[in-house]
Amino acid sequence: MADEIQDINEKELTALISLLDDNDSEVSHHVEQKLLSLGTSVIPYLEKEWMKNSLIPDVRIKIEDIIHELQYELLKERMKAWKDSGAESLMEGMMLVANYQYPDLSLGYLNRKLEQYYYEAWKEFNGDYTPVQEVKILNDIMYNRLKFRPNSKNFHSPSNGMINLVMESKKGNPLSLCVIYLLMAQKLKLPIYGVNLPNLFIVTYKTQETQFYINVFNNGIIFTTEDIDNYIEQLHLTKQDIYYQPCSNLDIVVRALRNLIASFEKLGEYKKSDDVKVLLQVLEDSED
């Protein structure tokens, strides 16, 4: 893409952008397609032109649309790169989900927020505790000190799927709250992992000696394998290993995208839901 931008200098780009205001719609359309063909590396140039006060409103709107489309293409590329590199960072995966609506959101910002939470927790983990005691301490940090709460009132809001908004509002759905819980647990080196339970995302504390489950959406209540057995039976589902065992970061981000699709559809925002479906397909496509 860098090679593509070298074929046109900044002065030529400015001249090209000025043609977006051409009275001939065919010319204007041709210019839009040309700008899109230059690829994502043209975004900084477009943003610079957008900032110029001399641009008339119609041109600014067209530039915004082109930037949005290019950012969406860039997001697809980054999603694929995250998956192909092993989906190692859960925070990065959740950031990419939020980047759909907040393209300027950075990993640095999210990691700094997480570091603040971690600071609240690490000083409490200074003794020899049992697994249940460790979870109770983490619960105290999560719900009493940091004041995270389930967003029951606006359960289906897209904001519940945006990690930055959940960190700011301290409210989220089962999945996003579990992600915060998991990320804190990872930094504390606790053996806590996500579990893809139907209709409710939970976490498990799992070692060779012990395993139990935690309902993060319900104040960190601890429950057992037998409780999951009963839950699966109530849903009239067949028992599967995935309902009991840790899932991958990729599984978590895929579920986050599915939740976001459902949220947009409930709001009637079908263009956005279709966009997110494409992002989901990027992660679900099998590698060549």
PAFI-390160 format. One line per 3 residues: number of its first residue (from 1); their letters; for each residue x, y, z of C-alpha. Coordinates in steps of 0.25 Angstrom, whole numbers, plus 5000, padded with zeros to 4 digits. Last residue first. Example, Ala and Ser with C-alpha at 12.3 -4.5 7.8 and 13.67 -1.06 7.14 Angstrom:
2> SA> 5055 4996 5029  5049 4982 5031
//
This chain:
288> DES> 4979 4914 5015  4973 4918 5029  4959 4914 5032
285> DEL> 4949 4926 5032  4943 4929 5045  4951 4941 5049
282> VQL> 4949 4948 5035  4934 4943 5035  4932 4951 5049
279> LVK> 4938 4964 5042  4928 4962 5031  4916 4960 5041
276> VDD> 4921 4972 5048  4918 4980 5035  4905 4974 5033
273> SKK> 4901 4977 5047  4905 4992 5045  4897 4993 5032
270> YEG> 4885 4986 5040  4884 4996 5050  4870 4992 5054
267> LKE> 4873 4994 5069  4871 4979 5072  4880 4976 5060
264> FSA> 4891 4985 5065  4891 4977 5078  4890 4963 5072
261> ILN> 4902 4967 5063  4910 4972 5075  4907 4959 5083
258> RLA> 4912 4951 5071  4925 4960 5071  4927 4957 5085
255> RVV> 4925 4942 5083  4936 4942 5072  4945 4950 5082
252> IDL> 4943 4940 5093  4946 4928 5084  4958 4934 5078
249> NSC> 4963 4936 5092  4962 4921 5094  4952 4914 5102
246> PQY> 4954 4907 5116  4946 4894 5119  4932 4892 5124
243> YID> 4922 4896 5113  4932 4893 5103  4932 4878 5107
240> QKT> 4918 4876 5102  4906 4871 5110  4893 4870 5101
237> LHL> 4884 4882 5103  4870 4882 5109  4872 4896 5114
234> QEI> 4869 4891 5128  4878 4880 5126  4890 4889 5123
231> YND> 4887 4897 5135  4887 4884 5144  4900 4879 5139
228> IDE> 4906 4893 5140  4902 4893 5155  4908 4879 5156
225> TTF> 4921 4884 5151  4921 4894 5162  4918 4908 5166
222> IIG> 4925 4921 5171  4917 4934 5171  4926 4945 5165
219> NNF> 4916 4957 5167  4905 4951 5157  4911 4955 5144
216> VNI> 4924 4948 5148  4918 4935 5150  4930 4927 5155
213> YFQ> 4933 4912 5152  4941 4901 5160  4953 4893 5157
210> TEQ> 4963 4886 5166  4976 4878 5166  4981 4879 5152
207> TKY> 4978 4894 5152  4965 4901 5147  4957 4914 5152
204> TVI> 4946 4915 5142  4940 4927 5136  4925 4930 5131
201> FLN> 4918 4934 5118  4903 4932 5119  4893 4928 5108
198> PLN> 4901 4915 5105  4913 4913 5113  4926 4917 5106
195> VGY> 4936 4917 5118  4947 4927 5120  4959 4924 5128
192> IPL> 4965 4926 5142  4978 4920 5146  4983 4933 5154
189> KLK> 4996 4939 5149  4991 4953 5155  4992 4959 5141
186> QAM> 4984 4948 5136  4974 4949 5147  4972 4964 5143
183> LLY> 4970 4961 5129  4960 4950 5132  4952 4959 5141
180> IVC> 4951 4970 5130  4948 4959 5120  4937 4953 5129
177> LSL> 4931 4967 5130  4930 4968 5115  4924 4954 5113
174> PNG> 4914 4955 5124  4909 4969 5119  4915 4982 5124
171> KKS> 4916 4993 5134  4928 5000 5140  4925 5012 5131
168> EMV> 4939 5015 5126  4944 5001 5126  4931 4996 5119
165> LNI> 4932 5007 5109  4947 5004 5105  4943 4989 5104
162> MGN> 4932 4991 5094  4922 4980 5095  4913 4986 5106
159> SPS> 4912 4999 5098  4905 4991 5087  4893 4991 5097
156> HFN> 4886 4978 5099  4886 4978 5114  4882 4992 5116
153> KSN> 4876 4991 5130  4884 4979 5133  4897 4985 5131
150> PRF> 4904 4976 5141  4913 4984 5151  4928 4988 5153
147> KLR> 4930 4996 5166  4945 4996 5165  4946 4995 5180
144> NYM> 4934 4986 5184  4931 4979 5171  4944 4975 5164
141> IDN> 4954 4977 5176  4944 4969 5186  4943 4958 5175
138> LIK> 4958 4957 5173  4959 4955 5188  4948 4944 5188
135> VEQ> 4954 4937 5176  4968 4936 5183  4961 4931 5196
132> VPT> 4954 4920 5187  4967 4916 5181  4974 4915 5195
129> YDG> 4983 4927 5199  4997 4928 5203  5000 4943 5205
126> NFE> 5002 4956 5197  4991 4956 5187  4984 4969 5193
123> KWA> 4995 4978 5188  4993 4972 5174  4978 4976 5173
120> EYY> 4977 4991 5173  4990 4992 5164  4983 4982 5155
117> YQE> 4971 4991 5153  4981 5003 5149  4989 4994 5140
114> LKR> 4976 4991 5133  4973 5005 5130  4988 5007 5125
111> NLY> 4986 4994 5116  4973 5000 5110  4980 5013 5106
108> GLS> 4992 5006 5100  4984 4997 5092  4978 5009 5085
105> LDP> 4964 5014 5081  4965 5023 5069  4956 5014 5061
102> YQY> 4944 5015 5071  4932 5009 5065  4938 4997 5058
99> NAV> 4951 4999 5067  4942 4993 5079  4944 4979 5073
96> LMM> 4959 4981 5070  4960 4985 5085  4954 4972 5089
93> GEM> 4965 4965 5081  4976 4973 5086  4972 4971 5100
90> LSE> 4971 4956 5098  4985 4956 5093  4990 4943 5087
87> AGS> 4981 4942 5075  4991 4933 5069  4998 4942 5059
84> DKW> 4987 4938 5048  4976 4943 5057  4982 4956 5060
81> AKM> 4986 4958 5045  4972 4955 5041  4966 4965 5050
78> REK> 4976 4975 5046  4973 4973 5031  4958 4974 5034
75> LLE> 4961 4987 5042  4968 4993 5031  4956 4991 5022
72> YQL> 4947 4997 5032  4957 5009 5033  4957 5011 5018
69> EHI> 4941 5011 5018  4941 5021 5030  4951 5030 5023
66> IDE> 4943 5030 5010  4931 5033 5017  4938 5044 5025
63> IKI> 4944 5050 5012  4930 5050 5006  4924 5058 5018
60> RVD> 4936 5068 5017  4933 5070 5003  4918 5073 5005
57> PIL> 4922 5082 5017  4931 5091 5008  4946 5090 5011
54> SNK> 4953 5103 5014  4955 5099 5029  4965 5089 5026
51> MWE> 4963 5077 5036  4957 5068 5025  4970 5070 5017
48> KEL> 4979 5065 5028  4969 5053 5031  4970 5050 5016
45> YPI> 4985 5050 5016  4985 5041 5029  4976 5031 5022
42> VST> 4984 5029 5009  4991 5017 5015  4978 5010 5016
39> GLS> 4977 5008 5001  4980 5016 4988  4968 5009 4982
36> LLK> 4958 5017 4992  4963 5030 4986  4961 5026 4972
33> QEV> 4947 5021 4975  4944 5034 4981  4950 5041 4970
30> HHS> 4942 5033 4960  4929 5036 4968  4931 5051 4967
27> VES> 4934 5051 4952  4921 5043 4950  4914 5052 4959
24> DND> 4917 5064 4950  4916 5076 4959  4930 5074 4964
21> DLL> 4931 5075 4979  4939 5062 4980  4949 5069 4970
18> SIL> 4956 5076 4982  4960 5063 4987  4968 5060 4974
15> ATL> 4975 5074 4975  4979 5071 4989  4984 5057 4985
12> EKE> 4992 5063 4974  4999 5072 4984  5001 5061 4994
9> NID> 5008 5052 4984  5003 5041 4976  5010 5028 4972
6> QIE> 5016 5027 4985  5003 5025 4991  5002 5011 4984
3> DAM> 5016 5007 4988  5012 5009 5003  5000 5000 5000
//
